[in-house]
């Protein structure tokens, strides 16, 4: 699965960063979902807290980046490539 997704990241018009972000989000949310399968109560709580904390931190960092560092282009604006 991971190798196939990584290979598809090199297809034109497919952004590799979206695949990387999806993989990281999958690992983090997997930690939350599967933490309840752990038999040891101590490790279950640890992995749950790590998963939820990582999810909140990554979501907050993504939103902060989108609202502060990404510039919106107007629809009428077009970039002219000079050769």
PyMOL Python script that loads the backbone (N, CA, C, O; Angstrom):
from pymol import cmd

cmd.read_pdbstr("""\
ATOM      1  N   UNK A   1       0.799  -1.186   0.000  1.00  0.00           N
ATOM      2  CA  UNK A   1       0.000   0.000   0.000  1.00  0.00           C
ATOM      3  C   UNK A   1       0.849   1.260   0.000  1.00  0.00           C
ATOM      4  O   UNK A   1       0.641   2.145  -0.829  1.00  0.00           O
ATOM      5  N   UNK A   2       1.802   1.352   0.918  1.00  0.00           N
ATOM      6  CA  UNK A   2       2.617   2.566   1.019  1.00  0.00           C
ATOM      7  C   UNK A   2       3.479   2.725  -0.227  1.00  0.00           C
ATOM      8  O   UNK A   2       3.645   3.838  -0.725  1.00  0.00           O
ATOM      9  N   UNK A   3       4.029   1.622  -0.734  1.00  0.00           N
ATOM     10  CA  UNK A   3       4.873   1.685  -1.929  1.00  0.00           C
ATOM     11  C   UNK A   3       4.045   2.122  -3.140  1.00  0.00           C
ATOM     12  O   UNK A   3       4.517   2.912  -3.958  1.00  0.00           O
ATOM     13  N   UNK A   4       2.821   1.618  -3.258  1.00  0.00           N
ATOM     14  CA  UNK A   4       1.947   1.986  -4.369  1.00  0.00           C
ATOM     15  C   UNK A   4       1.594   3.467  -4.316  1.00  0.00           C
ATOM     16  O   UNK A   4       1.642   4.152  -5.338  1.00  0.00           O
ATOM     17  N   UNK A   5       1.243   3.962  -3.149  1.00  0.00           N
ATOM     18  CA  UNK A   5       0.915   5.382  -3.007  1.00  0.00           C
ATOM     19  C   UNK A   5       2.142   6.242  -3.289  1.00  0.00           C
ATOM     20  O   UNK A   5       2.030   7.289  -3.927  1.00  0.00           O
ATOM     21  N   UNK A   6       3.305   5.814  -2.823  1.00  0.00           N
ATOM     22  CA  UNK A   6       4.534   6.569  -3.092  1.00  0.00           C
ATOM     23  C   UNK A   6       4.825   6.596  -4.584  1.00  0.00           C
ATOM     24  O   UNK A   6       5.255   7.622  -5.112  1.00  0.00           O
ATOM     25  N   UNK A   7       4.594   5.481  -5.272  1.00  0.00           N
ATOM     26  CA  UNK A   7       4.827   5.443  -6.714  1.00  0.00           C
ATOM     27  C   UNK A   7       3.845   6.343  -7.458  1.00  0.00           C
ATOM     28  O   UNK A   7       4.210   6.976  -8.448  1.00  0.00           O
ATOM     29  N   UNK A   8       2.607   6.402  -6.987  1.00  0.00           N
ATOM     30  CA  UNK A   8       1.608   7.250  -7.640  1.00  0.00           C
ATOM     31  C   UNK A   8       1.859   8.732  -7.392  1.00  0.00           C
ATOM     32  O   UNK A   8       1.276   9.574  -8.076  1.00  0.00           O
ATOM     33  N   UNK A   9       2.704   9.065  -6.441  1.00  0.00           N
ATOM     34  CA  UNK A   9       3.014  10.467  -6.156  1.00  0.00           C
ATOM     35  C   UNK A   9       3.823  11.111  -7.273  1.00  0.00           C
ATOM     36  O   UNK A   9       3.895  12.337  -7.358  1.00  0.00           O
ATOM     37  N   UNK A  10       4.427  10.303  -8.123  1.00  0.00           N
ATOM     38  CA  UNK A  10       5.254  10.855  -9.187  1.00  0.00           C
ATOM     39  C   UNK A  10       4.495  11.028 -10.502  1.00  0.00           C
ATOM     40  O   UNK A  10       5.088  11.421 -11.507  1.00  0.00           O
ATOM     41  N   UNK A  11       3.196  10.741 -10.510  1.00  0.00           N
ATOM     42  CA  UNK A  11       2.369  10.971 -11.688  1.00  0.00           C
ATOM     43  C   UNK A  11       2.188  12.481 -11.840  1.00  0.00           C
ATOM     44  O   UNK A  11       2.015  13.182 -10.843  1.00  0.00           O
ATOM     45  N   UNK A  12       2.226  12.993 -13.076  1.00  0.00           N
ATOM     46  CA  UNK A  12       2.023  14.440 -13.259  1.00  0.00           C
ATOM     47  C   UNK A  12       0.685  14.910 -12.685  1.00  0.00           C
ATOM     48  O   UNK A  12      -0.316  14.198 -12.754  1.00  0.00           O
ATOM     49  N   UNK A  13       0.684  16.100 -12.128  1.00  0.00           N
ATOM     50  CA  UNK A  13      -0.477  16.765 -11.520  1.00  0.00           C
ATOM     51  C   UNK A  13      -0.944  16.099 -10.226  1.00  0.00           C
ATOM     52  O   UNK A  13      -2.065  16.341  -9.779  1.00  0.00           O
ATOM     53  N   UNK A  14      -0.114  15.280  -9.632  1.00  0.00           N
ATOM     54  CA  UNK A  14      -0.424  14.690  -8.333  1.00  0.00           C
ATOM     55  C   UNK A  14       0.606  15.215  -7.345  1.00  0.00           C
ATOM     56  O   UNK A  14       1.811  15.091  -7.567  1.00  0.00           O
ATOM     57  N   UNK A  15       0.136  15.791  -6.271  1.00  0.00           N
ATOM     58  CA  UNK A  15       1.036  16.424  -5.301  1.00  0.00           C
ATOM     59  C   UNK A  15       1.532  15.393  -4.297  1.00  0.00           C
ATOM     60  O   UNK A  15       0.730  14.749  -3.620  1.00  0.00           O
ATOM     61  N   UNK A  16       2.837  15.234  -4.196  1.00  0.00           N
ATOM     62  CA  UNK A  16       3.431  14.261  -3.269  1.00  0.00           C
ATOM     63  C   UNK A  16       3.197  14.684  -1.825  1.00  0.00           C
ATOM     64  O   UNK A  16       3.117  13.833  -0.940  1.00  0.00           O
ATOM     65  N   UNK A  17       3.086  15.986  -1.574  1.00  0.00           N
ATOM     66  CA  UNK A  17       2.893  16.461  -0.201  1.00  0.00           C
ATOM     67  C   UNK A  17       1.540  16.026   0.348  1.00  0.00           C
ATOM     68  O   UNK A  17       1.414  15.774   1.546  1.00  0.00           O
ATOM     69  N   UNK A  18       0.536  15.936  -0.502  1.00  0.00           N
ATOM     70  CA  UNK A  18      -0.778  15.465  -0.047  1.00  0.00           C
ATOM     71  C   UNK A  18      -0.704  13.998   0.359  1.00  0.00           C
ATOM     72  O   UNK A  18      -1.325  13.598   1.344  1.00  0.00           O
ATOM     73  N   UNK A  19       0.043  13.198  -0.384  1.00  0.00           N
ATOM     74  CA  UNK A  19       0.192  11.791  -0.021  1.00  0.00           C
ATOM     75  C   UNK A  19       0.975  11.645   1.284  1.00  0.00           C
ATOM     76  O   UNK A  19       0.640  10.805   2.119  1.00  0.00           O
ATOM     77  N   UNK A  20       2.006  12.454   1.459  1.00  0.00           N
ATOM     78  CA  UNK A  20       2.777  12.413   2.697  1.00  0.00           C
ATOM     79  C   UNK A  20       1.914  12.830   3.887  1.00  0.00           C
ATOM     80  O   UNK A  20       1.964  12.202   4.945  1.00  0.00           O
ATOM     81  N   UNK A  21       1.131  13.879   3.716  1.00  0.00           N
ATOM     82  CA  UNK A  21       0.240  14.325   4.788  1.00  0.00           C
ATOM     83  C   UNK A  21      -0.811  13.297   5.130  1.00  0.00           C
ATOM     84  O   UNK A  21      -1.146  13.113   6.300  1.00  0.00           O
ATOM     85  N   UNK A  22      -1.336  12.620   4.115  1.00  0.00           N
ATOM     86  CA  UNK A  22      -2.311  11.556   4.366  1.00  0.00           C
ATOM     87  C   UNK A  22      -1.707  10.385   5.120  1.00  0.00           C
ATOM     88  O   UNK A  22      -2.356   9.781   5.975  1.00  0.00           O
ATOM     89  N   UNK A  23      -0.458  10.070   4.796  1.00  0.00           N
ATOM     90  CA  UNK A  23       0.216   8.971   5.483  1.00  0.00           C
ATOM     91  C   UNK A  23       0.451   9.326   6.964  1.00  0.00           C
ATOM     92  O   UNK A  23       0.217   8.505   7.851  1.00  0.00           O
ATOM     93  N   UNK A  24       0.906  10.533   7.209  1.00  0.00           N
ATOM     94  CA  UNK A  24       1.142  10.963   8.594  1.00  0.00           C
ATOM     95  C   UNK A  24      -0.172  11.001   9.371  1.00  0.00           C
ATOM     96  O   UNK A  24      -0.228  10.559  10.518  1.00  0.00           O
ATOM     97  N   UNK A  25      -1.228  11.528   8.749  1.00  0.00           N
ATOM     98  CA  UNK A  25      -2.531  11.575   9.418  1.00  0.00           C
ATOM     99  C   UNK A  25      -3.047  10.168   9.697  1.00  0.00           C
ATOM    100  O   UNK A  25      -3.657   9.927  10.739  1.00  0.00           O
ATOM    101  N   UNK A  26      -2.810   9.244   8.780  1.00  0.00           N
ATOM    102  CA  UNK A  26      -3.231   7.861   8.992  1.00  0.00           C
ATOM    103  C   UNK A  26      -2.523   7.216  10.165  1.00  0.00           C
ATOM    104  O   UNK A  26      -3.146   6.506  10.955  1.00  0.00           O
ATOM    105  N   UNK A  27      -1.225   7.458  10.286  1.00  0.00           N
ATOM    106  CA  UNK A  27      -0.488   6.912  11.421  1.00  0.00           C
ATOM    107  C   UNK A  27      -0.981   7.490  12.744  1.00  0.00           C
ATOM    108  O   UNK A  27      -1.152   6.760  13.720  1.00  0.00           O
ATOM    109  N   UNK A  28      -1.209   8.798  12.773  1.00  0.00           N
ATOM    110  CA  UNK A  28      -1.627   9.457  14.006  1.00  0.00           C
ATOM    111  C   UNK A  28      -3.029   9.002  14.413  1.00  0.00           C
ATOM    112  O   UNK A  28      -3.259   8.666  15.575  1.00  0.00           O
ATOM    113  N   UNK A  29      -3.960   8.989  13.464  1.00  0.00           N
ATOM    114  CA  UNK A  29      -5.317   8.556  13.792  1.00  0.00           C
ATOM    115  C   UNK A  29      -5.367   7.056  14.079  1.00  0.00           C
ATOM    116  O   UNK A  29      -6.214   6.601  14.849  1.00  0.00           O
ATOM    117  N   UNK A  30      -4.465   6.284  13.464  1.00  0.00           N
ATOM    118  CA  UNK A  30      -4.363   4.867  13.788  1.00  0.00           C
ATOM    119  C   UNK A  30      -3.948   4.650  15.230  1.00  0.00           C
ATOM    120  O   UNK A  30      -4.414   3.716  15.882  1.00  0.00           O
ATOM    121  N   UNK A  31      -3.067   5.516  15.733  1.00  0.00           N
ATOM    122  CA  UNK A  31      -2.653   5.427  17.139  1.00  0.00           C
ATOM    123  C   UNK A  31      -3.844   5.647  18.058  1.00  0.00           C
ATOM    124  O   UNK A  31      -3.959   4.988  19.091  1.00  0.00           O
ATOM    125  N   UNK A  32      -4.737   6.574  17.691  1.00  0.00           N
ATOM    126  CA  UNK A  32      -5.919   6.830  18.514  1.00  0.00           C
ATOM    127  C   UNK A  32      -6.890   5.653  18.439  1.00  0.00           C
ATOM    128  O   UNK A  32      -7.363   5.168  19.467  1.00  0.00           O
ATOM    129  N   UNK A  33      -7.185   5.197  17.229  1.00  0.00           N
ATOM    130  CA  UNK A  33      -8.197   4.142  17.044  1.00  0.00           C
ATOM    131  C   UNK A  33      -7.759   2.803  17.635  1.00  0.00           C
ATOM    132  O   UNK A  33      -8.563   2.103  18.251  1.00  0.00           O
ATOM    133  N   UNK A  34      -6.504   2.450  17.452  1.00  0.00           N
ATOM    134  CA  UNK A  34      -6.046   1.140  17.900  1.00  0.00           C
ATOM    135  C   UNK A  34      -5.466   1.150  19.307  1.00  0.00           C
ATOM    136  O   UNK A  34      -5.030   0.110  19.802  1.00  0.00           O
ATOM    137  N   UNK A  35      -5.452   2.306  19.957  1.00  0.00           N
ATOM    138  CA  UNK A  35      -4.944   2.344  21.322  1.00  0.00           C
ATOM    139  C   UNK A  35      -5.857   1.555  22.268  1.00  0.00           C
ATOM    140  O   UNK A  35      -5.401   1.064  23.301  1.00  0.00           O
ATOM    141  N   UNK A  36      -7.124   1.436  21.925  1.00  0.00           N
ATOM    142  CA  UNK A  36      -8.054   0.706  22.785  1.00  0.00           C
ATOM    143  C   UNK A  36      -7.867  -0.809  22.696  1.00  0.00           C
ATOM    144  O   UNK A  36      -8.410  -1.545  23.520  1.00  0.00           O
ATOM    145  N   UNK A  37      -7.109  -1.279  21.714  1.00  0.00           N
ATOM    146  CA  UNK A  37      -6.849  -2.715  21.571  1.00  0.00           C
ATOM    147  C   UNK A  37      -5.698  -3.184  22.466  1.00  0.00           C
ATOM    148  O   UNK A  37      -5.497  -4.385  22.645  1.00  0.00           O
ATOM    149  N   UNK A  38      -4.949  -2.235  23.024  1.00  0.00           N
ATOM    150  CA  UNK A  38      -3.813  -2.576  23.867  1.00  0.00           C
ATOM    151  C   UNK A  38      -4.332  -3.072  25.217  1.00  0.00           C
ATOM    152  O   UNK A  38      -5.221  -2.458  25.808  1.00  0.00           O
ATOM    153  N   UNK A  39      -3.785  -4.164  25.692  1.00  0.00           N
ATOM    154  CA  UNK A  39      -4.282  -4.779  26.939  1.00  0.00           C
ATOM    155  C   UNK A  39      -3.830  -4.025  28.179  1.00  0.00           C
ATOM    156  O   UNK A  39      -4.579  -3.931  29.152  1.00  0.00           O
ATOM    157  N   UNK A  40      -2.629  -3.493  28.157  1.00  0.00           N
ATOM    158  CA  UNK A  40      -2.118  -2.779  29.321  1.00  0.00           C
ATOM    159  C   UNK A  40      -2.795  -1.403  29.416  1.00  0.00           C
ATOM    160  O   UNK A  40      -2.733  -0.613  28.474  1.00  0.00           O
ATOM    161  N   UNK A  41      -3.427  -1.128  30.533  1.00  0.00           N
ATOM    162  CA  UNK A  41      -4.136   0.121  30.718  1.00  0.00           C
ATOM    163  C   UNK A  41      -3.191   1.313  30.602  1.00  0.00           C
ATOM    164  O   UNK A  41      -3.544   2.330  30.005  1.00  0.00           O
ATOM    165  N   UNK A  42      -1.997   1.192  31.167  1.00  0.00           N
ATOM    166  CA  UNK A  42      -1.022   2.280  31.153  1.00  0.00           C
ATOM    167  C   UNK A  42      -0.633   2.647  29.722  1.00  0.00           C
ATOM    168  O   UNK A  42      -0.672   3.819  29.348  1.00  0.00           O
ATOM    169  N   UNK A  43      -0.257   1.643  28.920  1.00  0.00           N
ATOM    170  CA  UNK A  43       0.154   1.919  27.543  1.00  0.00           C
ATOM    171  C   UNK A  43      -1.021   2.352  26.669  1.00  0.00           C
ATOM    172  O   UNK A  43      -0.836   3.117  25.722  1.00  0.00           O
ATOM    173  N   UNK A  44      -2.212   1.877  26.972  1.00  0.00           N
ATOM    174  CA  UNK A  44      -3.394   2.308  26.232  1.00  0.00           C
ATOM    175  C   UNK A  44      -3.606   3.807  26.411  1.00  0.00           C
ATOM    176  O   UNK A  44      -3.848   4.527  25.443  1.00  0.00           O
ATOM    177  N   UNK A  45      -3.514   4.266  27.647  1.00  0.00           N
ATOM    178  CA  UNK A  45      -3.692   5.697  27.923  1.00  0.00           C
ATOM    179  C   UNK A  45      -2.573   6.515  27.285  1.00  0.00           C
ATOM    180  O   UNK A  45      -2.823   7.581  26.722  1.00  0.00           O
ATOM    181  N   UNK A  46      -1.345   6.021  27.373  1.00  0.00           N
ATOM    182  CA  UNK A  46      -0.208   6.743  26.778  1.00  0.00           C
ATOM    183  C   UNK A  46      -0.407   6.914  25.280  1.00  0.00           C
ATOM    184  O   UNK A  46      -0.284   8.028  24.771  1.00  0.00           O
ATOM    185  N   UNK A  47      -0.713   5.824  24.552  1.00  0.00           N
ATOM    186  CA  UNK A  47      -0.876   5.907  23.099  1.00  0.00           C
ATOM    187  C   UNK A  47      -2.087   6.739  22.707  1.00  0.00           C
ATOM    188  O   UNK A  47      -2.059   7.418  21.680  1.00  0.00           O
ATOM    189  N   UNK A  48      -3.153   6.700  23.506  1.00  0.00           N
ATOM    190  CA  UNK A  48      -4.317   7.527  23.236  1.00  0.00           C
ATOM    191  C   UNK A  48      -3.968   9.012  23.363  1.00  0.00           C
ATOM    192  O   UNK A  48      -4.334   9.816  22.506  1.00  0.00           O
ATOM    193  N   UNK A  49      -3.267   9.364  24.423  1.00  0.00           N
ATOM    194  CA  UNK A  49      -2.884  10.766  24.646  1.00  0.00           C
ATOM    195  C   UNK A  49      -1.910  11.227  23.558  1.00  0.00           C
ATOM    196  O   UNK A  49      -2.020  12.350  23.064  1.00  0.00           O
ATOM    197  N   UNK A  50      -0.961  10.371  23.185  1.00  0.00           N
ATOM    198  CA  UNK A  50      -0.020  10.720  22.112  1.00  0.00           C
ATOM    199  C   UNK A  50      -0.764  10.924  20.794  1.00  0.00           C
ATOM    200  O   UNK A  50      -0.481  11.872  20.062  1.00  0.00           O
ATOM    201  N   UNK A  51      -1.710  10.044  20.491  1.00  0.00           N
ATOM    202  CA  UNK A  51      -2.467  10.163  19.251  1.00  0.00           C
ATOM    203  C   UNK A  51      -3.325  11.412  19.200  1.00  0.00           C
ATOM    204  O   UNK A  51      -3.314  12.132  18.202  1.00  0.00           O
ATOM    205  N   UNK A  52      -4.064  11.673  20.257  1.00  0.00           N
ATOM    206  CA  UNK A  52      -4.923  12.860  20.299  1.00  0.00           C
ATOM    207  C   UNK A  52      -4.078  14.129  20.304  1.00  0.00           C
ATOM    208  O   UNK A  52      -4.404  15.092  19.611  1.00  0.00           O
ATOM    209  N   UNK A  53      -3.007  14.139  21.071  1.00  0.00           N
ATOM    210  CA  UNK A  53      -2.130  15.315  21.103  1.00  0.00           C
ATOM    211  C   UNK A  53      -1.484  15.583  19.753  1.00  0.00           C
ATOM    212  O   UNK A  53      -1.390  16.734  19.324  1.00  0.00           O
ATOM    213  N   UNK A  54      -1.043  14.532  19.086  1.00  0.00           N
ATOM    214  CA  UNK A  54      -0.446  14.701  17.758  1.00  0.00           C
ATOM    215  C   UNK A  54      -1.471  15.185  16.746  1.00  0.00           C
ATOM    216  O   UNK A  54      -1.167  16.032  15.906  1.00  0.00           O
ATOM    217  N   UNK A  55      -2.684  14.651  16.823  1.00  0.00           N
ATOM    218  CA  UNK A  55      -3.740  15.093  15.910  1.00  0.00           C
ATOM    219  C   UNK A  55      -4.032  16.570  16.104  1.00  0.00           C
ATOM    220  O   UNK A  55      -4.137  17.314  15.130  1.00  0.00           O
ATOM    221  N   UNK A  56      -4.164  16.998  17.344  1.00  0.00           N
ATOM    222  CA  UNK A  56      -4.456  18.408  17.610  1.00  0.00           C
ATOM    223  C   UNK A  56      -3.299  19.302  17.182  1.00  0.00           C
ATOM    224  O   UNK A  56      -3.523  20.379  16.631  1.00  0.00           O
ATOM    225  N   UNK A  57      -2.065  18.870  17.428  1.00  0.00           N
ATOM    226  CA  UNK A  57      -0.903  19.686  17.062  1.00  0.00           C
ATOM    227  C   UNK A  57      -0.765  19.804  15.549  1.00  0.00           C
ATOM    228  O   UNK A  57      -0.513  20.894  15.036  1.00  0.00           O
ATOM    229  N   UNK A  58      -0.929  18.697  14.831  1.00  0.00           N
ATOM    230  CA  UNK A  58      -0.807  18.744  13.375  1.00  0.00           C
ATOM    231  C   UNK A  58      -1.944  19.540  12.739  1.00  0.00           C
ATOM    232  O   UNK A  58      -1.715  20.291  11.791  1.00  0.00           O
ATOM    233  N   UNK A  59      -3.155  19.386  13.243  1.00  0.00           N
ATOM    234  CA  UNK A  59      -4.285  20.156  12.720  1.00  0.00           C
ATOM    235  C   UNK A  59      -4.081  21.653  12.975  1.00  0.00           C
ATOM    236  O   UNK A  59      -4.323  22.471  12.087  1.00  0.00           O
ATOM    237  N   UNK A  60      -3.641  22.011  14.175  1.00  0.00           N
ATOM    238  CA  UNK A  60      -3.399  23.423  14.499  1.00  0.00           C
ATOM    239  C   UNK A  60      -2.286  24.008  13.642  1.00  0.00           C
ATOM    240  O   UNK A  60      -2.398  25.138  13.166  1.00  0.00           O
ATOM    241  N   UNK A  61      -1.215  23.249  13.443  1.00  0.00           N
ATOM    242  CA  UNK A  61      -0.112  23.732  12.616  1.00  0.00           C
ATOM    243  C   UNK A  61      -0.555  23.910  11.164  1.00  0.00           C
ATOM    244  O   UNK A  61      -0.170  24.881  10.512  1.00  0.00           O
ATOM    245  N   UNK A  62      -1.361  22.979  10.658  1.00  0.00           N
ATOM    246  CA  UNK A  62      -1.866  23.104   9.291  1.00  0.00           C
ATOM    247  C   UNK A  62      -2.766  24.307   9.110  1.00  0.00           C
ATOM    248  O   UNK A  62      -2.647  25.030   8.120  1.00  0.00           O
ATOM    249  N   UNK A  63      -3.664  24.529  10.053  1.00  0.00           N
ATOM    250  CA  UNK A  63      -4.562  25.692   9.964  1.00  0.00           C
ATOM    251  C   UNK A  63      -3.793  27.001  10.096  1.00  0.00           C
ATOM    252  O   UNK A  63      -4.078  27.963   9.382  1.00  0.00           O
ATOM    253  N   UNK A  64      -2.825  27.044  11.003  1.00  0.00           N
ATOM    254  CA  UNK A  64      -2.019  28.258  11.159  1.00  0.00           C
ATOM    255  C   UNK A  64      -1.241  28.554   9.880  1.00  0.00           C
ATOM    256  O   UNK A  64      -1.134  29.713   9.479  1.00  0.00           O
ATOM    257  N   UNK A  65      -0.703  27.534   9.242  1.00  0.00           N
ATOM    258  CA  UNK A  65       0.019  27.728   7.982  1.00  0.00           C
ATOM    259  C   UNK A  65      -0.925  28.239   6.896  1.00  0.00           C
ATOM    260  O   UNK A  65      -0.583  29.163   6.159  1.00  0.00           O
ATOM    261  N   UNK A  66      -2.103  27.643   6.797  1.00  0.00           N
ATOM    262  CA  UNK A  66      -3.036  28.053   5.743  1.00  0.00           C
ATOM    263  C   UNK A  66      -3.503  29.495   5.934  1.00  0.00           C
ATOM    264  O   UNK A  66      -3.611  30.239   4.959  1.00  0.00           O
ATOM    265  N   UNK A  67      -3.778  29.895   7.162  1.00  0.00           N
ATOM    266  CA  UNK A  67      -4.307  31.239   7.397  1.00  0.00           C
ATOM    267  C   UNK A  67      -3.228  32.316   7.397  1.00  0.00           C
ATOM    268  O   UNK A  67      -3.530  33.478   7.122  1.00  0.00           O
ATOM    269  N   UNK A  68      -1.989  31.968   7.695  1.00  0.00           N
ATOM    270  CA  UNK A  68      -0.946  32.983   7.813  1.00  0.00           C
ATOM    271  C   UNK A  68       0.026  33.035   6.644  1.00  0.00           C
ATOM    272  O   UNK A  68       0.521  34.113   6.317  1.00  0.00           O
ATOM    273  N   UNK A  69       0.316  31.902   6.003  1.00  0.00           N
ATOM    274  CA  UNK A  69       1.393  31.866   5.023  1.00  0.00           C
ATOM    275  C   UNK A  69       0.958  31.628   3.588  1.00  0.00           C
ATOM    276  O   UNK A  69       1.780  31.760   2.680  1.00  0.00           O
ATOM    277  N   UNK A  70      -0.284  31.287   3.349  1.00  0.00           N
ATOM    278  CA  UNK A  70      -0.736  31.011   1.993  1.00  0.00           C
ATOM    279  C   UNK A  70      -1.436  32.244   1.444  1.00  0.00           C
ATOM    280  O   UNK A  70      -2.340  32.794   2.073  1.00  0.00           O
ATOM    281  N   UNK A  71      -1.002  32.671   0.257  1.00  0.00           N
ATOM    282  CA  UNK A  71      -1.607  33.834  -0.376  1.00  0.00           C
ATOM    283  C   UNK A  71      -2.650  33.371  -1.384  1.00  0.00           C
ATOM    284  O   UNK A  71      -2.422  32.425  -2.139  1.00  0.00           O
ATOM    285  N   UNK A  72      -3.796  34.047  -1.388  1.00  0.00           N
ATOM    286  CA  UNK A  72      -4.879  33.707  -2.301  1.00  0.00           C
ATOM    287  C   UNK A  72      -4.707  34.512  -3.576  1.00  0.00           C
ATOM    288  O   UNK A  72      -4.501  35.725  -3.532  1.00  0.00           O
ATOM    289  N   UNK A  73      -4.791  33.836  -4.705  1.00  0.00           N
ATOM    290  CA  UNK A  73      -4.727  34.518  -5.991  1.00  0.00           C
ATOM    291  C   UNK A  73      -6.146  34.760  -6.472  1.00  0.00           C
ATOM    292  O   UNK A  73      -7.021  33.905  -6.343  1.00  0.00           O
ATOM    293  N   UNK A  74      -6.352  35.937  -7.026  1.00  0.00           N
ATOM    294  CA  UNK A  74      -7.661  36.255  -7.590  1.00  0.00           C
ATOM    295  C   UNK A  74      -7.860  35.468  -8.876  1.00  0.00           C
ATOM    296  O   UNK A  74      -6.890  35.082  -9.529  1.00  0.00           O
ATOM    297  N   UNK A  75      -9.119  35.230  -9.242  1.00  0.00           N
ATOM    298  CA  UNK A  75      -9.390  34.427 -10.431  1.00  0.00           C
ATOM    299  C   UNK A  75      -8.902  35.104 -11.698  1.00  0.00           C
ATOM    300  O   UNK A  75      -8.497  34.419 -12.638  1.00  0.00           O
ATOM    301  N   UNK A  76      -8.928  36.419 -11.751  1.00  0.00           N
ATOM    302  CA  UNK A  76      -8.494  37.122 -12.949  1.00  0.00           C
ATOM    303  C   UNK A  76      -6.980  37.181 -13.109  1.00  0.00           C
ATOM    304  O   UNK A  76      -6.473  37.429 -14.203  1.00  0.00           O
ATOM    305  N   UNK A  77      -6.258  36.951 -12.007  1.00  0.00           N
ATOM    306  CA  UNK A  77      -4.803  37.006 -12.058  1.00  0.00           C
ATOM    307  C   UNK A  77      -4.244  35.769 -12.757  1.00  0.00           C
ATOM    308  O   UNK A  77      -4.630  34.639 -12.457  1.00  0.00           O
ATOM    309  N   UNK A  78      -3.344  36.002 -13.678  1.00  0.00           N
ATOM    310  CA  UNK A  78      -2.683  34.893 -14.342  1.00  0.00           C
ATOM    311  C   UNK A  78      -1.190  35.159 -14.327  1.00  0.00           C
ATOM    312  O   UNK A  78      -0.735  36.290 -14.497  1.00  0.00           O
ATOM    313  N   UNK A  79      -0.446  34.095 -14.120  1.00  0.00           N
ATOM    314  CA  UNK A  79       0.984  34.240 -14.157  1.00  0.00           C
ATOM    315  C   UNK A  79       1.447  34.135 -15.606  1.00  0.00           C
ATOM    316  O   UNK A  79       1.026  33.243 -16.341  1.00  0.00           O
ATOM    317  N   UNK A  80       2.310  35.048 -16.001  1.00  0.00           N
ATOM    318  CA  UNK A  80       2.856  35.016 -17.350  1.00  0.00           C
ATOM    319  C   UNK A  80       4.288  34.520 -17.264  1.00  0.00           C
ATOM    320  O   UNK A  80       5.128  35.117 -16.593  1.00  0.00           O
ATOM    321  N   UNK A  81       4.549  33.436 -17.943  1.00  0.00           N
ATOM    322  CA  UNK A  81       5.893  32.889 -17.941  1.00  0.00           C
ATOM    323  C   UNK A  81       6.703  33.577 -19.020  1.00  0.00           C
ATOM    324  O   UNK A  81       6.327  33.589 -20.192  1.00  0.00           O
ATOM    325  N   UNK A  82       7.809  34.142 -18.608  1.00  0.00           N
ATOM    326  CA  UNK A  82       8.691  34.787 -19.586  1.00  0.00           C
ATOM    327  C   UNK A  82       9.767  33.813 -19.982  1.00  0.00           C
ATOM    328  O   UNK A  82      10.400  33.177 -19.139  1.00  0.00           O
ATOM    329  N   UNK A  83       9.965  33.705 -21.281  1.00  0.00           N
ATOM    330  CA  UNK A  83      10.969  32.767 -21.772  1.00  0.00           C
ATOM    331  C   UNK A  83      12.198  33.490 -22.251  1.00  0.00           C
ATOM    332  O   UNK A  83      13.152  32.854 -22.700  1.00  0.00           O
TER     333      UNK A  83
END
""", "prot")
cmd.dss("prot")
cmd.show_as("cartoon", "prot")
cmd.util.cbc("prot")
cmd.orient("prot")
